[in-house]
Amino acid sequence: MKSDSKNCFDKFFNPIDEVEEILFAYGLEFLRKNKDEIFLSYSGIWNNYEMSFSWIKNSNLVQINNDLSISIPEEMIIGIQRMISIVNEKIKLGYFGFSTEKSCIYFRHNVLLRGGVKFNTEQVEEFFDLIANECDKYYPAFQIYLQKQNDPVFALKSALLETVGEA
């Protein structure tokens, strides 16, 4: 039987192997939990974050999650969910979510890999930078809302205040 390479998928391909090689090359500390998941901790501007790359084989999907490590009190969950919805309207790639299991905020970006498409170094760098930048950008807004118990719109406007000129 002759193989049709256009319709053949490499069963042994695992994008997490590629992510691991890239993280190792950059000297980042990470934990390979199993063959389909890798975790790393890094310092953002406002907080230490926990990022994970997970390979979901049956969907040919890599799910990149970043836990903001912000615990949400039960009485503030509805307001945070409203705020997350408002924030997600402004984001072009990826989205924030609320984990009912951990009662915390996370950022997620999904990457669909079809037809044997593989990650390259530039893609992993871009995903990492994108997620780190979005988390650093909106982290203060979530904190303002939680600490001052303000309206989500007020918290966003306060945190995303654009400065003009030089001091």
GROMACS elastic network, one bead per residue, 0.5 to 0.9 nm:
[ bonds ]
;  ai    aj funct       b0    kb
    3     6     6  0.88587   500
    3     7     6  0.84857   500
    3     8     6  0.74227   500
    4     7     6  0.57040   500
    4     8     6  0.62255   500
    5     9     6  0.79306   500
    6     9     6  0.82643   500
    6   115     6  0.77289   500
    7   115     6  0.75769   500
    8    11     6  0.88752   500
    8   115     6  0.78029   500
    8   116     6  0.83650   500
    9    12     6  0.87727   500
    9    13     6  0.83077   500
    9   114     6  0.86698   500
    9   115     6  0.63554   500
    9   116     6  0.58130   500
   10    13     6  0.54405   500
   10    14     6  0.89973   500
   10   115     6  0.88473   500
   10   116     6  0.65706   500
   11    14     6  0.83428   500
   13    17     6  0.83759   500
   13   116     6  0.77201   500
   13   118     6  0.84129   500
   14    17     6  0.57244   500
   14    18     6  0.74287   500
   14    35     6  0.81716   500
   14    36     6  0.74784   500
   14    55     6  0.74107   500
   14    57     6  0.84926   500
   14   118     6  0.86569   500
   15    18     6  0.51631   500
   15    19     6  0.64016   500
   15    20     6  0.86766   500
   15    36     6  0.83891   500
   15    54     6  0.89942   500
   15    55     6  0.69971   500
   15    62     6  0.77096   500
   15   113     6  0.89371   500
   15   118     6  0.65035   500
   15   119     6  0.64545   500
   16    20     6  0.60353   500
   16    21     6  0.86060   500
   16    32     6  0.89558   500
   16    35     6  0.73513   500
   16    36     6  0.61515   500
   16    37     6  0.66683   500
   16    38     6  0.69221   500
   16    53     6  0.69966   500
   16    54     6  0.72212   500
   16    55     6  0.65951   500
   16    62     6  0.83527   500
   17    20     6  0.51096   500
   17    21     6  0.63640   500
   17    22     6  0.88224   500
   17    35     6  0.79828   500
   17    36     6  0.85074   500
   18    21     6  0.51414   500
   18    22     6  0.63367   500
   18    23     6  0.87107   500
   18   118     6  0.81552   500
   18   119     6  0.67024   500
   18   120     6  0.76384   500
   18   121     6  0.84244   500
   19    22     6  0.51592   500
   19    23     6  0.61567   500
   19    24     6  0.85035   500
   19    38     6  0.81562   500
   19    53     6  0.79625   500
   19   119     6  0.75883   500
   19   120     6  0.84941   500
   19   121     6  0.81323   500
   19   124     6  0.69722   500
   20    23     6  0.51792   500
   20    24     6  0.60201   500
   20    25     6  0.85224   500
   20    30     6  0.81618   500
   20    32     6  0.79408   500
   20    38     6  0.73545   500
   21    24     6  0.50917   500
   21    25     6  0.61057   500
   21    26     6  0.87579   500
   22    25     6  0.50494   500
   22    26     6  0.64077   500
   22    27     6  0.87619   500
   22    28     6  0.89718   500
   22   120     6  0.85607   500
   22   121     6  0.63264   500
   22   124     6  0.77617   500
   22   125     6  0.87756   500
   23    26     6  0.52052   500
   23    27     6  0.63462   500
   23    28     6  0.54310   500
   23    29     6  0.76100   500
   23    30     6  0.75072   500
   23    40     6  0.88135   500
   23   124     6  0.89957   500
   24    27     6  0.50136   500
   24    28     6  0.59701   500
   24    29     6  0.75905   500
   24    30     6  0.81908   500
   25    28     6  0.77533   500
   28    40     6  0.76762   500
   28    41     6  0.86359   500
   28    42     6  0.84421   500
   29    39     6  0.88393   500
   29    40     6  0.62664   500
   29    41     6  0.72800   500
   29    42     6  0.85364   500
   30    38     6  0.69151   500
   30    39     6  0.54875   500
   30    41     6  0.69916   500
   31    34     6  0.88500   500
   31    37     6  0.85917   500
   31    38     6  0.56940   500
   31    39     6  0.51025   500
   31    40     6  0.62974   500
   32    35     6  0.71286   500
   32    36     6  0.82836   500
   32    37     6  0.61224   500
   32    39     6  0.63469   500
   32    40     6  0.88099   500
   33    36     6  0.78483   500
   33    37     6  0.56722   500
   33    38     6  0.57967   500
   33    39     6  0.72093   500
   34    37     6  0.54583   500
   34    38     6  0.72551   500
   35    38     6  0.80351   500
   35    55     6  0.86349   500
   36    53     6  0.81075   500
   36    54     6  0.56811   500
   36    55     6  0.50237   500
   36    56     6  0.74924   500
   36    57     6  0.85468   500
   37    52     6  0.69203   500
   37    53     6  0.56873   500
   37    55     6  0.64569   500
   38    51     6  0.84309   500
   38    52     6  0.55808   500
   38    53     6  0.53946   500
   38    54     6  0.67035   500
   39    50     6  0.70019   500
   39    51     6  0.57351   500
   39    53     6  0.66060   500
   39    54     6  0.88064   500
   40    49     6  0.83582   500
   40    50     6  0.58609   500
   40    51     6  0.53924   500
   40    52     6  0.64027   500
   40    53     6  0.88720   500
   41    48     6  0.68549   500
   41    49     6  0.56451   500
   41    51     6  0.62444   500
   41    52     6  0.87944   500
   42    47     6  0.86869   500
   42    48     6  0.56668   500
   42    49     6  0.55035   500
   42    50     6  0.66728   500
   42    51     6  0.79062   500
   43    46     6  0.78778   500
   43    47     6  0.60922   500
   43    49     6  0.61530   500
   43    50     6  0.89372   500
   44    47     6  0.52993   500
   44    48     6  0.57218   500
   44    49     6  0.66562   500
   44   132     6  0.67293   500
   44   133     6  0.84444   500
   44   135     6  0.81802   500
   44   136     6  0.63983   500
   45    48     6  0.82521   500
   45   132     6  0.89192   500
   45   136     6  0.60091   500
   45   137     6  0.89881   500
   46   135     6  0.89381   500
   46   136     6  0.63386   500
   46   139     6  0.70431   500
   46   140     6  0.75464   500
   47    68     6  0.76687   500
   47    69     6  0.81619   500
   47   136     6  0.80448   500
   47   139     6  0.82581   500
   48    68     6  0.78196   500
   48    69     6  0.78646   500
   49    66     6  0.65922   500
   49    67     6  0.60450   500
   49    68     6  0.56984   500
   49    69     6  0.68318   500
   49   132     6  0.84426   500
   49   135     6  0.87651   500
   50    65     6  0.80799   500
   50    66     6  0.55051   500
   50    67     6  0.52796   500
   50    68     6  0.72053   500
   50    69     6  0.78120   500
   51    64     6  0.70733   500
   51    65     6  0.55063   500
   51    67     6  0.64226   500
   51   128     6  0.86687   500
   51   131     6  0.89307   500
   52    63     6  0.79062   500
   52    64     6  0.56127   500
   52    65     6  0.52059   500
   52    66     6  0.64207   500
   52    67     6  0.85619   500
   53    62     6  0.65576   500
   53    63     6  0.57599   500
   53    65     6  0.66382   500
   54    61     6  0.81851   500
   54    62     6  0.54590   500
   54    63     6  0.50895   500
   54    64     6  0.64343   500
   54    65     6  0.82353   500
   55    59     6  0.88562   500
   55    60     6  0.74657   500
   55    61     6  0.60006   500
   55    63     6  0.64963   500
   55    64     6  0.89908   500
   56    59     6  0.57876   500
   56    60     6  0.59920   500
   56    61     6  0.51585   500
   56    62     6  0.60838   500
   56    63     6  0.74266   500
   57    61     6  0.65699   500
   57    62     6  0.84003   500
   58    61     6  0.78782   500
   59    62     6  0.87025   500
   59   112     6  0.78417   500
   59   113     6  0.85864   500
   59   114     6  0.89580   500
   60   111     6  0.85508   500
   60   112     6  0.59941   500
   60   113     6  0.53047   500
   60   114     6  0.62119   500
   61   110     6  0.66983   500
   61   111     6  0.56350   500
   61   113     6  0.58091   500
   61   114     6  0.83391   500
   62   109     6  0.84750   500
   62   110     6  0.58025   500
   62   111     6  0.51044   500
   62   112     6  0.64507   500
   62   113     6  0.74205   500
   63   108     6  0.70579   500
   63   109     6  0.61170   500
   63   111     6  0.63690   500
   63   112     6  0.86657   500
   64   107     6  0.82087   500
   64   108     6  0.55896   500
   64   109     6  0.52173   500
   64   110     6  0.60677   500
   64   111     6  0.78976   500
   64   127     6  0.82346   500
   64   128     6  0.89096   500
   64   131     6  0.86952   500
   65   106     6  0.67314   500
   65   107     6  0.56892   500
   65   109     6  0.66389   500
   65   110     6  0.85676   500
   65   131     6  0.85325   500
   66    69     6  0.89221   500
   66   105     6  0.88178   500
   66   106     6  0.54600   500
   66   107     6  0.50658   500
   66   108     6  0.63972   500
   66   109     6  0.89407   500
   66   131     6  0.73231   500
   66   132     6  0.83109   500
   66   135     6  0.81591   500
   67    70     6  0.80335   500
   67   104     6  0.76551   500
   67   105     6  0.64535   500
   67   107     6  0.65598   500
   67   108     6  0.88198   500
   68    71     6  0.87264   500
   68   104     6  0.73870   500
   68   105     6  0.57778   500
   68   106     6  0.54800   500
   68   107     6  0.75205   500
   68   135     6  0.72652   500
   68   139     6  0.76471   500
   69   104     6  0.65733   500
   69   105     6  0.70963   500
   69   106     6  0.79515   500
   70   103     6  0.84159   500
   70   104     6  0.54620   500
   70   105     6  0.62012   500
   70   106     6  0.86931   500
   70   139     6  0.89729   500
   70   142     6  0.84667   500
   70   143     6  0.82963   500
   71   102     6  0.78737   500
   71   103     6  0.59478   500
   71   105     6  0.74740   500
   72    75     6  0.82892   500
   72    76     6  0.65267   500
   72    77     6  0.63627   500
   72    80     6  0.79818   500
   72   103     6  0.57827   500
   72   104     6  0.56622   500
   72   105     6  0.78682   500
   72   146     6  0.78070   500
   73    76     6  0.55353   500
   73    77     6  0.66626   500
   73   103     6  0.78322   500
   73   146     6  0.86683   500
   74    77     6  0.54044   500
   74    78     6  0.83702   500
   74   103     6  0.80769   500
   75    78     6  0.74481   500
   75    79     6  0.85141   500
   76    79     6  0.54354   500
   76    80     6  0.62156   500
   76    81     6  0.86773   500
   76   146     6  0.75842   500
   76   149     6  0.81779   500
   77    80     6  0.51115   500
   77    81     6  0.60709   500
   77    82     6  0.85981   500
   77    98     6  0.85261   500
   77   103     6  0.82868   500
   78    81     6  0.51333   500
   78    82     6  0.62683   500
   78    83     6  0.86464   500
   79    82     6  0.50658   500
   79    83     6  0.61494   500
   79    84     6  0.86028   500
   79   145     6  0.85559   500
   79   151     6  0.77483   500
   79   152     6  0.67911   500
   80    84     6  0.60228   500
   80    85     6  0.85391   500
   80    98     6  0.81552   500
   80   105     6  0.86452   500
   80   142     6  0.76203   500
   80   145     6  0.79207   500
   80   146     6  0.83462   500
   80   152     6  0.73366   500
   81    84     6  0.50137   500
   81    85     6  0.62484   500
   81    86     6  0.87578   500
   81    97     6  0.78116   500
   81    98     6  0.68619   500
   82    85     6  0.51214   500
   82    86     6  0.64271   500
   82    87     6  0.87584   500
   82   152     6  0.72257   500
   83    86     6  0.50915   500
   83    87     6  0.61627   500
   83    88     6  0.85864   500
   83   142     6  0.80702   500
   83   145     6  0.87686   500
   83   151     6  0.85408   500
   83   152     6  0.50434   500
   83   153     6  0.71771   500
   83   155     6  0.87547   500
   83   156     6  0.81627   500
   84    87     6  0.50285   500
   84    88     6  0.60434   500
   84    89     6  0.87612   500
   84    95     6  0.85692   500
   84    96     6  0.61375   500
   84    97     6  0.66603   500
   84    98     6  0.79473   500
   84   105     6  0.86597   500
   84   142     6  0.88149   500
   84   152     6  0.87155   500
   85    88     6  0.51923   500
   85    89     6  0.66304   500
   85    96     6  0.81171   500
   85    97     6  0.85121   500
   86    89     6  0.54372   500
   86    90     6  0.72558   500
   86   152     6  0.82091   500
   86   153     6  0.78800   500
   86   156     6  0.88942   500
   87    90     6  0.54605   500
   87    91     6  0.67850   500
   87    95     6  0.84159   500
   87    96     6  0.76882   500
   87   138     6  0.79632   500
   87   156     6  0.80342   500
   88    91     6  0.51793   500
   88    92     6  0.81730   500
   88    94     6  0.83057   500
   88    95     6  0.56936   500
   88    96     6  0.64305   500
   88    97     6  0.88767   500
   89    92     6  0.80652   500
   89    95     6  0.89754   500
   91    94     6  0.69604   500
   91    95     6  0.68190   500
   91    96     6  0.89674   500
   91   134     6  0.81163   500
   92    95     6  0.83760   500
   93   109     6  0.71018   500
   93   130     6  0.82855   500
   94   107     6  0.71278   500
   94   108     6  0.55637   500
   94   110     6  0.71235   500
   94   130     6  0.88129   500
   94   131     6  0.79757   500
   95   106     6  0.84775   500
   95   107     6  0.56508   500
   95   108     6  0.54948   500
   95   109     6  0.65834   500
   96   105     6  0.69783   500
   96   106     6  0.56332   500
   96   108     6  0.62416   500
   96   109     6  0.89456   500
   96   135     6  0.88121   500
   97   104     6  0.84978   500
   97   105     6  0.57816   500
   97   106     6  0.53769   500
   97   107     6  0.61685   500
   97   108     6  0.74457   500
   98   101     6  0.88754   500
   98   102     6  0.85330   500
   98   103     6  0.68529   500
   98   104     6  0.57405   500
   98   106     6  0.62406   500
   98   107     6  0.87545   500
   99   102     6  0.54596   500
   99   103     6  0.52653   500
   99   104     6  0.54020   500
   99   105     6  0.62371   500
   99   106     6  0.71506   500
  100   104     6  0.72451   500
  101   104     6  0.81625   500
  102   105     6  0.85835   500
  106   135     6  0.86476   500
  107   131     6  0.71672   500
  107   134     6  0.82610   500
  107   135     6  0.71343   500
  108   131     6  0.79341   500
  109   127     6  0.81193   500
  109   131     6  0.78904   500
  112   117     6  0.89530   500
  113   116     6  0.67949   500
  113   117     6  0.54331   500
  113   118     6  0.70581   500
  113   119     6  0.85636   500
  114   117     6  0.57733   500
  114   118     6  0.88387   500
  119   122     6  0.82732   500
  119   123     6  0.62784   500
  119   124     6  0.68895   500
  120   123     6  0.54463   500
  120   124     6  0.65506   500
  120   125     6  0.87872   500
  121   124     6  0.53320   500
  121   125     6  0.61721   500
  121   126     6  0.86134   500
  122   125     6  0.50602   500
  122   126     6  0.60642   500
  122   127     6  0.86222   500
  123   126     6  0.50284   500
  123   127     6  0.61269   500
  123   128     6  0.85078   500
  124   127     6  0.51363   500
  124   128     6  0.60822   500
  124   129     6  0.85245   500
  125   128     6  0.51531   500
  125   129     6  0.60635   500
  125   130     6  0.84581   500
  126   129     6  0.50913   500
  126   130     6  0.58687   500
  126   131     6  0.84567   500
  127   130     6  0.51025   500
  127   131     6  0.60894   500
  127   132     6  0.84396   500
  128   131     6  0.53792   500
  128   132     6  0.60398   500
  128   133     6  0.84836   500
  129   132     6  0.51275   500
  129   133     6  0.59044   500
  129   134     6  0.84788   500
  130   133     6  0.52725   500
  130   134     6  0.61707   500
  130   135     6  0.86002   500
  131   134     6  0.52483   500
  131   135     6  0.61029   500
  131   136     6  0.84962   500
  132   135     6  0.52578   500
  132   136     6  0.60451   500
  132   137     6  0.84633   500
  133   136     6  0.51325   500
  133   137     6  0.59358   500
  133   138     6  0.86984   500
  134   137     6  0.50398   500
  134   138     6  0.62908   500
  134   139     6  0.83526   500
  135   138     6  0.54648   500
  135   139     6  0.56621   500
  136   139     6  0.53815   500
  136   140     6  0.75619   500
  137   140     6  0.71279   500
  137   141     6  0.81614   500
  137   159     6  0.82587   500
  137   160     6  0.76482   500
  138   141     6  0.52931   500
  138   142     6  0.65877   500
  138   143     6  0.88865   500
  138   156     6  0.77817   500
  138   159     6  0.74525   500
  138   160     6  0.78408   500
  139   142     6  0.53049   500
  139   143     6  0.63551   500
  139   144     6  0.87574   500
  139   159     6  0.85950   500
  140   144     6  0.60488   500
  140   145     6  0.85694   500
  140   155     6  0.83672   500
  140   156     6  0.84183   500
  140   158     6  0.88797   500
  140   159     6  0.57687   500
  140   160     6  0.85319   500
  141   144     6  0.50968   500
  141   145     6  0.62432   500
  141   146     6  0.86593   500
  141   152     6  0.80638   500
  141   154     6  0.87883   500
  141   155     6  0.51318   500
  141   156     6  0.50720   500
  141   157     6  0.80465   500
  141   158     6  0.72090   500
  141   160     6  0.75298   500
  142   145     6  0.52082   500
  142   146     6  0.62384   500
  142   147     6  0.86454   500
  142   152     6  0.82183   500
  142   155     6  0.72210   500
  142   156     6  0.79121   500
  142   159     6  0.87313   500
  143   146     6  0.50560   500
  143   147     6  0.58981   500
  143   148     6  0.81610   500
  143   155     6  0.83239   500
  144   147     6  0.53217   500
  144   148     6  0.56653   500
  144   149     6  0.73421   500
  144   150     6  0.73985   500
  144   152     6  0.88046   500
  144   154     6  0.89080   500
  144   155     6  0.55461   500
  144   156     6  0.82819   500
  144   158     6  0.80526   500
  144   159     6  0.75306   500
  145   148     6  0.55614   500
  145   150     6  0.51766   500
  145   151     6  0.68315   500
  145   152     6  0.61438   500
  145   154     6  0.81517   500
  145   155     6  0.53510   500
  145   156     6  0.82975   500
  146   149     6  0.51861   500
  146   150     6  0.76178   500
  147   150     6  0.81841   500
  148   151     6  0.89976   500
  148   155     6  0.86338   500
  149   152     6  0.85425   500
  149   155     6  0.88052   500
  150   153     6  0.83093   500
  150   154     6  0.65521   500
  150   155     6  0.63967   500
  151   154     6  0.52551   500
  151   155     6  0.63346   500
  151   156     6  0.88134   500
  152   155     6  0.50490   500
  152   156     6  0.62203   500
  152   157     6  0.86515   500
  153   156     6  0.51910   500
  153   157     6  0.62041   500
  153   158     6  0.85859   500
  154   157     6  0.51634   500
  154   158     6  0.60612   500
  154   159     6  0.85765   500
  155   158     6  0.51636   500
  155   159     6  0.61409   500
  155   160     6  0.84895   500
  156   159     6  0.52296   500
  156   160     6  0.58852   500
  156   161     6  0.83259   500
  157   160     6  0.52883   500
  157   161     6  0.59276   500
  158   161     6  0.55620   500
  159   162     6  0.88493   500
  163   166     6  0.84671   500
